Amino acid sequence: MKVMDSFRIVWRNLWRMKLRTALTSVGVMIGTAAIVAMMALSLGLKENAVKSLENFGNLTEMDVEPMYYDQEKGEMIPDDQRKRLNMEAVQELKKIPGIAAVMPVKRLNEQAKLKVGRREGYVELVGVDVNESAAYRKNDVEKGTYLTGSPQEVVVAFDVPRAMRDVEKEKREARRRNADNGRQSGMSVMPPDMGGGGESAAFNIVDKAATLILTREYRIDDEPKFEKKELRVRVVGQLQKSENFRYSTAVYVPLGVVKELNDWVNRGRSDEGSEGSSRRTREQATKDTFEFDQMTVKVESREQVESVVKALKEKGYEVWSPARELETINQFFFVIQMVLGGIAAISLLVATIGIVNTMIMSILERTKEIGIMKVIGATVFNIRWLFLMESGFIGLIGGLAGLGMAWGAVELVNYFGASGGIMDSLNMGYGGGPEGEQSKLAVIPAWLALFAIGFSFIIGLLAGIFPAIRASRLSALQAIRSE
């Protein structure tokens, strides 16, 4: 029997008992729709939870620091066994599969002041490896460009222009207010350099000349002395707004600049004390080996985050990133998916029993037809193939209809979720995706749709195994004689 002939026979038999086929497919349709809808809801909730997590930081970027406490042994890690954030550690991290870049960070040990024209404000000077970070940080630039490696170039964080104020103007306005209002001279006025009361409106400082001002303290004969250092720079770029408040007033410069400035600051501190304090032993020189404050690791994709976090911890590093919660989120929603899928699978089990019943009834009605097919040369395989295909197509029809039903239910859930403010009440969907599209409460990915169709077809095939075997074992002579 040719394959096309068998498909024509199957289609004819299903069309001949249209009502029975439709009613049997309804069970599969309800079961498939329930499973897809439940899975879509759990996947949508998971996706929104991950998006909410991303608002606290990029999940593919994580800050790496030495591990100070061994949770397995329940004890502190000795200082001599603790990881050091040096160039050796950079090379070690680069060898971990899934890590695309290792971006070391070194902060200035003193607070610096950035001055642009008449405006100024205190900032945090952060040194970065331009070669490692340029490929990834250039996408975070809102205005201008990223660092090229020149020591005279700086890139500022989004809040830096908003933190800068015209100090002289504020002093004049304060004196004018005091004079106009006749306030008492003893009234306290917040120092202009300490923040508060400044102008909230930002001004554009990109592509403008600026001055970084540093001050170090040293002592001569127990008398404090202060030395000022000014560094002429140009602001070449401004980063986009970020939820990471840790670097809200950061000014990024090449790593070598911060290293040089730290040496200048520490040189002033080392002058304190006795005359022989400037002499360093070999042990002290070893301790002064250059180390980074932290390292930012860029992971190739979000799917590799968990494996990278595990590898970092095995090597003795601590990870600070929202990505640490991904494993917990995945485990939680995996349990939710299993529970919801298991509940919905009960209806699919009932549908499977319905397919078995339909196929057995079909055998009883077509006993003589089966006998004639055997007499004219149909093999046992041909008989089984026909009945398996019939049950499989019943499952496929129900699966397609169930997928359409689930899609409609998901669209309704998303519509009422958006119009009813459910997303806002769950604190999910902060601004939607990168293009601003609205987050959805339930989603049906392509793999779930294909899985639903394939699974319903397989369910139909499995339900037809027993009826197919029973049909193939009928005696041709008895089948022909049956009424």
C-alpha positions as CSV (number, residue, x, y, z in Angstrom):
1,M,0.0,0.0,0.0
2,K,1.4,3.4,-1.0
3,V,1.8,6.1,1.5
4,M,-0.5,8.5,-0.3
5,D,-3.2,5.8,-0.6
6,S,-3.1,5.2,3.1
7,F,-3.4,9.0,3.8
8,R,-6.4,9.2,1.5
9,I,-8.1,6.2,3.3
10,V,-7.3,7.9,6.7
11,W,-8.8,11.2,5.6
12,R,-11.9,9.5,4.1
13,N,-12.5,7.5,7.3
14,L,-12.1,10.6,9.5
15,W,-14.4,12.7,7.2
16,R,-17.0,9.9,7.1
17,M,-17.4,10.1,10.9
18,K,-17.1,13.9,11.2
19,L,-19.1,14.3,14.4
20,R,-17.2,11.6,16.2
21,T,-13.9,12.9,15.1
22,A,-14.8,16.5,16.1
23,L,-16.1,15.4,19.5
24,T,-13.0,13.3,20.2
25,S,-10.7,16.1,19.1
26,V,-12.4,18.5,21.5
27,G,-10.9,16.6,24.4
28,V,-7.4,16.9,23.0
29,M,-8.2,20.6,22.2
30,I,-9.1,21.4,25.8
31,G,-6.2,19.5,27.2
32,T,-3.7,21.2,24.8
33,A,-5.2,24.6,25.3
34,A,-5.0,24.2,29.1
35,I,-1.4,23.1,29.0
36,V,-0.3,25.8,26.6
37,A,-2.2,28.5,28.5
38,M,-0.8,27.5,31.9
39,M,2.8,27.2,30.5
40,A,2.4,30.6,28.7
41,L,1.3,32.2,32.0
42,S,4.2,30.8,33.9
43,L,6.7,31.8,31.1
44,G,5.3,35.3,31.0
45,L,5.5,35.7,34.7
46,K,9.1,34.4,34.7
47,E,10.1,36.7,31.8
48,N,8.6,39.7,33.7
49,A,10.4,38.7,36.8
50,V,13.7,38.6,34.9
51,K,13.0,42.0,33.3
52,S,12.3,43.4,36.7
53,L,15.6,42.0,37.9
54,E,17.3,43.7,34.9
55,N,16.2,47.1,36.2
56,F,18.7,46.7,39.0
57,G,21.6,46.0,36.6
58,N,22.6,44.2,33.5
59,L,22.3,40.5,34.0
60,T,25.2,39.7,31.7
61,E,27.5,41.9,33.7
62,M,28.6,41.1,37.2
63,D,31.0,42.6,39.7
64,V,33.6,40.1,40.9
65,E,35.5,40.4,44.3
66,P,37.5,38.0,46.4
67,M,35.6,35.6,48.5
68,Y,36.1,36.3,52.2
69,Y,33.9,33.5,53.7
70,D,33.8,29.9,52.8
71,Q,30.1,28.8,53.1
72,E,30.9,25.1,52.7
73,K,33.5,25.0,55.5
74,G,31.7,27.7,57.5
75,E,34.9,29.7,58.2
76,M,36.7,32.9,57.1
77,I,39.2,32.5,54.3
78,P,42.8,33.5,55.5
79,D,44.2,36.6,54.0
80,D,47.2,34.7,52.4
81,Q,44.7,32.3,50.7
82,R,42.4,34.9,49.4
83,K,42.2,35.8,45.8
84,R,44.0,38.9,44.6
85,L,42.4,41.2,42.0
86,N,45.5,41.6,39.9
87,M,46.5,41.0,36.3
88,E,47.0,37.3,37.1
89,A,43.3,37.1,38.2
90,V,42.3,38.9,34.9
91,Q,44.0,36.2,32.9
92,E,42.4,33.5,35.1
93,L,38.9,34.8,34.6
94,K,39.3,35.2,30.8
95,K,39.8,31.4,30.6
96,I,36.4,30.6,32.0
97,P,34.0,29.5,29.3
98,G,31.2,32.0,28.6
99,I,33.1,35.1,29.7
100,A,33.5,37.6,26.9
101,A,35.5,40.3,28.7
102,V,37.0,41.1,32.0
103,M,37.0,44.8,32.8
104,P,39.1,45.7,35.9
105,V,38.2,48.8,37.9
106,K,40.4,51.0,40.1
107,R,38.9,53.9,42.1
108,L,40.8,57.0,43.3
109,N,41.5,56.9,47.0
110,E,40.5,60.5,47.4
111,Q,37.4,62.4,46.3
112,A,38.0,64.6,43.3
113,K,36.2,67.8,42.0
114,L,35.2,68.3,38.4
115,K,35.1,71.9,37.2
116,V,33.5,72.9,33.9
117,G,33.4,76.7,33.4
118,R,31.9,78.2,36.6
119,R,30.2,74.9,37.6
120,E,31.8,72.3,39.8
121,G,30.9,69.3,41.8
122,Y,32.5,66.4,43.7
123,V,32.8,63.2,41.7
124,E,34.2,59.7,42.0
125,L,37.2,59.1,39.7
126,V,37.1,55.5,38.3
127,G,39.8,54.0,36.2
128,V,38.9,51.4,33.6
129,D,40.7,49.2,31.1
130,V,39.8,51.0,27.8
131,N,40.8,48.1,25.6
132,E,38.5,45.6,27.5
133,S,35.6,47.9,28.1
134,A,35.3,49.9,24.9
135,A,33.5,47.2,22.9
136,Y,30.7,47.0,25.5
137,R,30.6,50.4,27.1
138,K,30.2,52.3,23.8
139,N,26.6,51.1,23.6
140,D,25.9,52.8,27.0
141,V,27.0,56.2,25.7
142,E,24.1,58.7,25.5
143,K,26.1,61.6,24.2
144,G,29.5,61.9,22.6
145,T,31.9,58.9,22.4
146,Y,33.6,56.5,24.7
147,L,37.2,56.7,25.8
148,T,40.0,56.0,23.3
149,G,42.8,55.7,25.8
150,S,44.1,59.2,25.9
151,P,44.9,60.4,29.5
152,Q,43.2,63.8,28.7
153,E,39.8,62.2,28.0
154,V,37.0,61.5,30.5
155,V,33.5,60.0,30.3
156,V,30.9,61.1,32.9
157,A,28.0,59.3,34.4
158,F,24.4,60.5,33.7
159,D,24.0,62.3,37.0
160,V,27.3,64.1,37.0
161,P,26.0,67.2,35.1
162,R,23.0,67.4,37.5
163,A,25.3,67.3,40.5
164,M,27.4,70.3,39.3
165,R,26.4,73.7,40.5
166,D,27.4,77.3,40.0
167,V,28.9,78.0,43.4
168,E,29.6,81.7,43.0
169,K,26.0,82.3,41.7
170,E,24.6,80.5,44.8
171,K,26.7,82.6,47.1
172,R,25.5,85.8,45.5
173,E,21.9,84.7,45.7
174,A,22.2,83.6,49.3
175,R,23.7,87.0,50.2
176,R,20.9,88.8,48.3
177,R,18.2,86.7,50.1
178,N,19.7,87.4,53.5
179,A,19.9,91.1,52.8
180,D,16.4,91.3,51.4
181,N,14.7,89.4,54.1
182,G,16.8,90.9,56.9
183,R,17.4,87.5,58.5
184,Q,19.6,87.2,61.5
185,S,23.3,86.8,60.8
186,G,23.6,83.6,62.8
187,M,21.4,81.6,60.5
188,S,23.1,78.6,59.2
189,V,23.7,78.3,55.5
190,M,24.6,74.9,53.9
191,P,28.1,75.1,52.5
192,P,27.9,75.2,48.7
193,D,30.4,72.4,48.2
194,M,28.6,69.9,50.3
195,G,25.5,69.5,48.1
196,G,21.9,70.4,48.8
197,G,20.0,73.3,47.3
198,G,21.8,73.0,44.0
199,E,20.4,73.4,40.6
200,S,18.6,70.3,39.5
201,A,18.6,71.1,35.8
202,A,21.5,69.5,33.9
203,F,23.6,71.2,31.4
204,N,25.6,69.8,28.5
205,I,29.3,69.2,29.4
206,V,30.1,66.9,26.5
207,D,32.9,68.0,24.3
208,K,33.9,70.7,26.8
209,A,37.2,71.4,28.5
210,A,37.2,70.5,32.2
211,T,39.5,70.4,35.2
212,L,39.9,67.6,37.7
213,I,41.0,69.0,41.1
214,L,42.6,66.8,43.7
215,T,43.8,67.7,47.2
216,R,46.2,65.7,49.4
217,E,47.2,66.2,53.0
218,Y,50.6,65.7,54.4
219,R,52.4,66.8,57.6
220,I,55.6,68.7,58.3
221,D,56.6,68.9,61.9
222,D,53.1,67.6,62.9
223,E,51.5,70.5,61.0
224,P,49.0,69.6,58.3
225,K,49.8,70.8,54.9
226,F,47.6,70.6,51.8
227,E,48.7,70.3,48.2
228,K,46.5,70.7,45.2
229,K,46.8,69.1,41.8
230,E,44.9,70.0,38.7
231,L,44.5,67.8,35.6
232,R,43.2,69.4,32.4
233,V,40.8,67.0,30.6
234,R,38.1,67.0,28.0
235,V,34.6,65.4,28.5
236,V,34.2,63.3,25.4
237,G,31.0,61.4,26.4
238,Q,28.1,60.9,28.8
239,L,26.6,57.6,29.7
240,Q,23.0,56.7,29.7
241,K,20.9,56.8,32.9
242,S,21.4,53.7,35.0
243,E,19.7,52.2,38.1
244,N,23.1,51.4,39.6
245,F,23.5,54.3,42.1
246,R,26.9,53.0,43.1
247,Y,28.5,54.9,40.1
248,S,25.9,57.7,39.8
249,T,28.6,60.4,40.0
250,A,31.4,58.5,38.5
251,V,34.0,60.0,36.0
252,Y,35.7,57.3,34.0
253,V,39.3,57.7,33.0
254,P,42.0,55.3,31.7
255,L,43.4,52.9,34.3
256,G,46.9,54.4,34.1
257,V,45.6,57.9,35.1
258,V,44.0,56.6,38.4
259,K,47.1,54.5,39.1
260,E,49.3,57.6,38.7
261,L,47.0,59.8,40.8
262,N,46.8,57.2,43.6
263,D,50.6,57.1,43.7
264,W,50.6,60.9,44.1
265,V,48.0,60.7,46.9
266,N,49.8,57.9,48.7
267,R,53.1,59.6,48.4
268,G,51.8,62.4,50.5
269,R,50.5,60.0,53.1
270,S,53.8,58.1,53.3
271,D,55.6,61.4,54.3
272,E,53.9,61.3,57.7
273,G,55.8,60.1,60.6
274,S,59.5,59.7,61.2
275,E,62.3,60.4,58.7
276,G,62.8,56.7,58.1
277,S,59.2,56.0,57.2
278,S,59.9,56.6,53.5
279,R,62.1,53.5,53.4
280,R,60.2,50.4,52.4
281,T,61.3,46.9,53.1
282,R,61.0,44.1,50.5
283,E,57.9,42.8,52.3
284,Q,56.2,46.2,52.2
285,A,57.1,46.5,48.5
286,T,55.4,43.2,47.9
287,K,52.2,44.4,49.7
288,D,52.1,47.5,47.5
289,T,51.7,45.4,44.4
290,F,49.0,47.1,42.2
291,E,45.6,45.5,42.7
292,F,42.2,46.5,41.3
293,D,39.3,47.4,43.5
294,Q,37.0,45.1,41.6
295,M,36.4,43.5,38.2
296,T,33.4,43.6,36.0
297,V,32.8,40.4,34.0
298,K,30.9,40.5,30.8
299,V,29.1,37.2,30.0
300,E,28.4,36.3,26.4
301,S,24.7,35.6,26.9
302,R,22.1,35.4,29.7
303,E,21.8,31.7,29.3
304,Q,25.4,31.3,30.4
305,V,25.1,33.5,33.5
306,E,24.4,30.6,35.9
307,S,27.3,28.5,34.7
308,V,29.7,31.5,34.9
309,V,28.6,32.4,38.4
310,K,29.1,28.7,39.5
311,A,32.6,28.7,37.9
312,L,33.6,32.0,39.6
313,K,32.6,30.7,43.0
314,E,34.5,27.5,42.5
315,K,37.6,29.5,41.8
316,G,37.2,31.5,45.0
317,Y,35.5,34.7,43.8
318,E,32.3,36.4,45.1
319,V,29.8,37.7,42.6
320,W,27.7,40.8,43.2
321,S,25.0,41.0,40.6
322,P,21.2,40.6,40.2
323,A,22.1,37.5,38.2
324,R,22.7,35.7,41.4
325,E,18.9,35.5,41.8
326,L,18.4,33.9,38.4
327,E,18.9,30.4,39.7
328,T,16.3,31.0,42.4
329,I,13.8,32.4,39.9
330,N,14.4,29.6,37.4
331,Q,13.9,26.9,40.1
332,F,10.7,28.6,41.4
333,F,9.1,28.9,38.0
334,F,10.2,25.4,37.0
335,V,8.1,24.1,40.0
336,I,5.2,26.4,39.0
337,Q,5.4,25.1,35.4
338,M,5.4,21.5,36.6
339,V,2.4,22.1,38.9
340,L,0.3,24.0,36.3
341,G,1.3,21.6,33.5
342,G,0.4,18.6,35.7
343,I,-3.0,20.0,36.5
344,A,-3.7,20.7,32.8
345,A,-2.3,17.2,31.8
346,I,-5.2,15.6,33.6
347,S,-7.6,16.8,30.9
348,L,-5.3,15.5,28.2
349,L,-5.3,12.1,29.9
350,V,-9.0,12.1,29.7
351,A,-8.8,13.0,26.0
352,T,-6.4,10.1,25.4
353,I,-8.9,7.7,26.9
354,G,-11.5,9.2,24.6
355,I,-9.3,8.6,21.5
356,V,-8.8,4.9,22.6
357,N,-12.6,4.5,23.0
358,T,-13.3,6.1,19.5
359,M,-10.7,3.9,17.8
360,I,-12.1,0.7,19.4
361,M,-15.6,1.6,18.3
362,S,-14.2,2.3,14.8
363,I,-12.8,-1.3,14.8
364,L,-16.2,-2.8,15.7
365,E,-17.9,-0.8,13.0
366,R,-15.3,-1.6,10.3
367,T,-14.6,-5.3,11.1
368,K,-15.8,-6.5,7.6
369,E,-13.8,-3.7,5.9
370,I,-10.6,-4.8,7.8
371,G,-11.2,-8.4,6.6
372,I,-11.6,-7.3,3.0
373,M,-8.4,-5.3,3.2
374,K,-6.5,-8.4,4.4
375,V,-8.0,-10.6,1.7
376,I,-6.9,-8.3,-1.1
377,G,-3.3,-8.2,0.3
378,A,-3.1,-5.7,3.1
379,T,-0.4,-6.6,5.6
380,V,-0.5,-6.4,9.4
381,F,1.8,-3.3,9.1
382,N,-0.7,-1.7,6.7
383,I,-3.6,-2.2,9.1
384,R,-1.7,-0.9,12.1
385,W,-0.4,2.1,10.1
386,L,-3.9,3.1,9.1
387,F,-5.3,3.0,12.6
388,L,-2.2,4.7,14.1
389,M,-2.5,7.5,11.5
390,E,-6.2,8.0,12.2
391,S,-5.6,8.3,16.0
392,G,-2.6,10.5,15.4
393,F,-4.5,12.9,13.1
394,I,-7.3,13.1,15.7
395,G,-4.7,14.3,18.2
396,L,-3.1,16.6,15.6
397,I,-6.5,18.2,14.8
398,G,-7.2,18.7,18.5
399,G,-3.7,20.1,19.1
400,L,-4.0,22.7,16.4
401,A,-7.4,23.7,17.6
402,G,-6.1,23.8,21.2
403,L,-3.2,26.0,20.2
404,G,-5.5,28.4,18.6
405,M,-7.8,28.4,21.6
406,A,-4.8,29.0,23.9
407,W,-3.5,31.8,21.8
408,G,-6.9,33.5,22.1
409,A,-7.0,33.0,25.8
410,V,-3.4,34.5,26.2
411,E,-4.4,37.5,24.1
412,L,-7.4,38.1,26.4
413,V,-5.2,37.7,29.5
414,N,-2.7,40.2,28.2
415,Y,-5.4,42.6,27.2
416,F,-7.2,42.6,30.5
417,G,-3.8,42.5,32.3
418,A,-2.7,45.7,30.6
419,S,-6.1,47.5,30.8
420,G,-6.8,46.5,34.3
421,G,-3.3,47.5,35.6
422,I,-2.4,44.0,36.8
423,M,1.2,44.5,35.5
424,D,1.6,47.7,37.5
425,S,0.2,46.1,40.6
426,L,2.7,43.2,40.3
427,N,5.5,45.8,39.8
428,M,6.4,44.2,36.5
429,G,7.1,45.5,33.0
430,Y,9.1,48.6,33.8
431,G,8.8,50.4,30.5
432,G,8.6,47.3,28.4
433,G,11.4,46.1,26.1
434,P,14.2,48.0,24.5
435,E,11.9,49.6,21.9
436,G,9.3,50.3,24.6
437,E,6.9,47.5,23.8
438,Q,4.5,46.6,26.5
439,S,5.4,43.7,28.6
440,K,3.0,40.7,28.5
441,L,1.5,38.7,31.3
442,A,1.6,35.5,29.3
443,V,3.7,34.6,26.2
444,I,3.6,31.6,23.8
445,P,7.2,31.2,22.4
446,A,7.7,29.3,19.1
447,W,9.1,26.3,20.9
448,L,6.0,25.9,23.1
449,A,3.7,26.1,20.0
450,L,5.7,23.4,18.2
451,F,5.9,21.3,21.3
452,A,2.1,21.5,21.8
453,I,1.4,20.4,18.2
454,G,4.0,17.5,18.3
455,F,2.9,16.4,21.7
456,S,-0.8,16.2,20.8
457,F,0.1,14.2,17.7
458,I,2.2,11.8,19.8
459,I,-0.6,11.5,22.3
460,G,-2.9,10.5,19.5
461,L,-0.4,7.9,18.2
462,L,0.1,6.4,21.7
463,A,-3.7,6.2,22.2
464,G,-4.0,4.3,18.9
465,I,-1.4,1.6,19.6
466,F,-3.8,-0.8,21.4
467,P,-6.7,-0.4,18.9
468,A,-4.2,-0.8,16.0
469,I,-2.8,-4.0,17.4
470,R,-6.3,-5.3,18.0
471,A,-7.4,-4.5,14.5
472,S,-4.3,-6.1,12.9
473,R,-5.0,-9.4,14.8
474,L,-8.5,-9.9,13.5
475,S,-8.9,-13.0,11.4
476,A,-9.7,-12.2,7.8
477,L,-12.3,-15.0,7.5
478,Q,-14.1,-14.1,10.7
479,A,-14.0,-10.4,9.8
480,I,-15.7,-11.0,6.4
481,R,-18.4,-13.2,8.0
482,S,-19.1,-10.7,10.7
483,E,-22.3,-8.6,10.5
